[in-house]
Amino acid sequence: MNAAKDAERKAKAAFDKAEEDYFNEPNEWNDAAQQQAKDAWDTASATVTKAQQAFDEANTALNGAQTEVNAAGETLENANEAKLH
């Protein structure tokens, strides 16, 4: 996810530069460069969003698995205590 965020920051910086170039010298080349940089930034942002969603889903699954492990541990502990008494 850090790589995706880094790519997004770089794409944003490239867009900011292209936007400044177009502002300083509005022409079709700078307009095209600005649009291309915006598209790259949008793509990088979408990648970050997808990576965050995947991370959140994995974290939810991990939390669920941890809950099941804890419950199994309690069951085993209770069974061992019952066996000892």
Buried (B, 14 or more C-beta within 10 A) or exposed (E): EEEBBEBBEEBBEBBEEBBEBBEEEEEEEBEEBBEEBBEBBEEBBEBBEEBEEEEEEEEEEEEEEEEEEEEEEEEEEEEEEEEEE
